[in-house]
Amino acid sequence: MTASRAVQRASVELRFTEVRATSSASGKRLEGYAAVFNTPTQLPGFREVIKPGAFTRAIEDNHDCVCLFNHDQNNVLGRTTSGTLRLDQDSRGLHYVCDLPNTQAARDAHELIKRGDVVGSSFGFTVAPEGQDWSNETDEDGTQYILRAIKDVKLMDVSPVVSPAYGGTKVVARSAVIPPIELRAKVNAHNTGFRMPTFEECLEITRRAAERKQHEIRMRRMNLLNNLIH
């Protein structure tokens, strides 16, 4: 199973897989899988899978997707709307083929990938609320976790990338994607044995805290008066 990695850049989410360089009589190309389906990715606080068919709309509607080197818009390698970048979706994931231009950036990218200095492939995307499902699942050992299933994305780019400086299949923290609070509470309660208080219990806790605070204020005033009298 192919491991995947993830990182958040601005509001666009990125994922990493692999890429390879090829050459033919028609010119140089890059080819790879920018995403793989049903491969769990561990993110801070939850796991994530990209479901088969997640790129159907992007391909059928011919989203304006670019192929960039290292997600740098100054290094454009191809584009779907020009026909130099072609996307297809199979049982494994999102496959892409990019016909490289005769530019220094493209020649450098092809050589680096052929040598094995650049081994990563990535795609940038955004997800609408209706394009994802959140659920709580259970591991074999009984531990619960939150699962994010991505069903439909707006595809921004596919890019060969320098292998990110994150070890193994670890992921850097992303602040833009937060699981629903009710799922976090349910999973935490199951795994830690802690039960979230009800609304009425929260009110009672607040009332008792206010009473304790008022008592402390009265005692300080009484002590102050006693000190003034004596």
DADAMO-V125828 format. One record per residue. N is the residue number from 1. SS is DSSP state (hx for helix, st for strand, lp for the rest). OMEGA is omega as a letter, one per 40 degrees, with the letter a starting at -180 (999 if undefined). D_CENTER is the distance of its C-alpha to the mean C-alpha in Angstrom with 2 decimals. Layout:
BEGIN
N/SS/OMEGA/D_CENTER + N/SS/OMEGA/D_CENTER
END
This chain:
BEGIN
1/lp/a/18.87 + 2/lp/i/16.56 + 3/lp/i/14.01 + 4/lp/i/10.57 + 5/st/a/8.61 + 6/st/i/5.44 + 7/st/i/6.02 + 8/st/i/6.21 + 9/st/a/9.57 + 10/lp/a/11.47 + 11/lp/a/10.19 + 12/st/i/8.73 + 13/st/a/5.24 + 14/st/i/6.40 + 15/st/a/7.03 + 16/st/i/10.39 + 17/st/a/13.44 + 18/st/a/17.07 + 19/st/i/19.72 + 20/st/a/23.52 + 21/st/i/26.35 + 22/st/i/29.37 + 23/st/i/32.65 + 24/st/a/35.26 + 25/lp/a/38.31 + 26/lp/i/36.27 + 27/st/a/34.20 + 28/st/a/31.09 + 29/st/i/27.77 + 30/st/a/24.26 + 31/st/i/22.84 + 32/st/i/19.80 + 33/st/i/17.00 + 34/st/i/13.88 + 35/st/i/12.14 + 36/st/a/13.69 + 37/lp/i/14.13 + 38/lp/i/14.30 + 39/lp/a/12.96 + 40/lp/i/11.30 + 41/st/i/8.42 + 42/st/i/9.07 + 43/st/i/6.89 + 44/lp/i/9.32 + 45/lp/a/11.21 + 46/st/i/9.91 + 47/st/a/9.28 + 48/st/i/7.70 + 49/st/i/9.79 + 50/st/a/10.38 + 51/lp/i/13.91 + 52/lp/a/16.86 + 53/lp/a/17.78 + 54/lp/a/14.41 + 55/lp/a/15.80 + 56/hx/a/19.32 + 57/hx/a/19.57 + 58/hx/a/18.13 + 59/hx/a/20.77 + 60/hx/i/23.57 + 61/lp/i/23.29 + 62/lp/i/23.02 + 63/lp/i/20.19 + 64/lp/a/21.06 + 65/lp/a/18.65 + 66/st/i/19.56 + 67/st/a/19.44 + 68/st/i/19.15 + 69/st/a/19.84 + 70/lp/a/17.21 + 71/lp/a/15.67 + 72/st/a/19.03 + 73/st/i/20.70 + 74/st/a/23.99 + 75/st/a/23.59 + 76/st/a/23.46 + 77/st/a/24.16 + 78/st/a/24.24 + 79/st/a/23.52 + 80/hx/a/23.53 + 81/hx/i/26.07 + 82/hx/a/28.45 + 83/lp/a/28.18 + 84/lp/i/27.29 + 85/st/a/23.78 + 86/st/a/23.78 + 87/st/i/21.02 + 88/st/a/21.64 + 89/st/i/20.02 + 90/lp/a/21.64 + 91/lp/a/21.34 + 92/lp/a/19.07 + 93/st/a/16.46 + 94/st/a/16.28 + 95/st/i/19.17 + 96/st/i/20.28 + 97/st/a/23.55 + 98/st/i/24.32 + 99/st/a/27.97 + 100/lp/i/28.17 + 101/lp/i/30.39 + 102/lp/i/33.21 + 103/lp/a/31.58 + 104/hx/i/31.33 + 105/hx/a/27.53 + 106/hx/i/27.47 + 107/hx/i/30.19 + 108/hx/a/28.46 + 109/hx/a/25.17 + 110/hx/a/27.22 + 111/hx/a/29.25 + 112/hx/i/26.46 + 113/hx/i/24.66 + 114/hx/i/28.04 + 115/hx/a/28.90 + 116/lp/i/25.70 + 117/lp/i/24.77 + 118/lp/a/21.55 + 119/lp/a/19.90 + 120/st/i/16.27 + 121/st/a/15.03 + 122/st/i/11.82 + 123/st/i/10.90 + 124/st/a/9.75 + 125/st/i/9.28 + 126/st/a/9.43 + 127/lp/i/9.91 + 128/lp/a/13.15 + 129/hx/a/13.94 + 130/hx/i/16.07 + 131/hx/a/13.55 + 132/st/i/11.87 + 133/st/i/13.71 + 134/st/i/13.43 + 135/st/i/15.95 + 136/st/a/17.34 + 137/st/a/18.35 + 138/st/i/20.79 + 139/lp/i/20.96 + 140/lp/a/24.32 + 141/lp/i/25.39 + 142/lp/i/24.99 + 143/lp/i/21.99 + 144/st/i/19.76 + 145/st/i/15.98 + 146/st/i/13.54 + 147/st/i/11.93 + 148/st/i/9.54 + 149/st/a/11.04 + 150/st/a/9.97 + 151/lp/a/13.45 + 152/lp/a/13.73 + 153/lp/i/11.97 + 154/st/a/13.61 + 155/st/a/13.57 + 156/st/a/14.10 + 157/st/i/14.78 + 158/st/a/15.02 + 159/st/i/16.03 + 160/st/a/17.71 + 161/st/i/16.50 + 162/lp/a/18.19 + 163/lp/a/16.75 + 164/lp/a/14.50 + 165/lp/i/16.33 + 166/lp/a/14.33 + 167/lp/i/16.48 + 168/lp/i/16.19 + 169/lp/i/12.94 + 170/lp/a/11.85 + 171/lp/i/8.72 + 172/lp/a/9.37 + 173/lp/i/9.14 + 174/lp/a/7.09 + 175/lp/a/9.64 + 176/lp/a/8.62 + 177/lp/a/6.99 + 178/lp/i/9.99 + 179/lp/i/11.47 + 180/lp/a/14.93 + 181/hx/a/17.58 + 182/hx/i/19.92 + 183/hx/i/17.68 + 184/hx/a/17.04 + 185/hx/a/20.81 + 186/hx/a/21.76 + 187/hx/i/19.78 + 188/hx/a/20.99 + 189/hx/a/24.46 + 190/hx/a/24.59 + 191/hx/a/23.43 + 192/hx/a/25.51 + 193/lp/i/28.38 + 194/lp/i/27.99 + 195/lp/i/28.79 + 196/lp/i/27.59 + 197/lp/i/30.83 + 198/lp/i/31.89 + 199/hx/a/32.49 + 200/hx/i/36.19 + 201/hx/i/35.66 + 202/hx/i/33.58 + 203/hx/a/36.51 + 204/hx/i/38.96 + 205/hx/i/37.09 + 206/hx/a/37.06 + 207/hx/a/40.77 + 208/hx/i/41.78 + 209/hx/i/39.96 + 210/hx/i/41.80 + 211/hx/i/45.08 + 212/hx/i/44.61 + 213/hx/i/43.93 + 214/hx/i/47.05 + 215/hx/i/49.10 + 216/hx/i/48.07 + 217/hx/i/49.12 + 218/hx/a/52.46 + 219/hx/i/53.15 + 220/hx/i/52.49 + 221/hx/i/54.87 + 222/hx/i/57.53 + 223/hx/i/57.34 + 224/hx/i/57.64 + 225/hx/i/60.69 + 226/hx/i/62.28 + 227/hx/i/61.91 + 228/hx/a/63.52 + 229/hx/a/66.42 + 230/lp/999/67.18
END
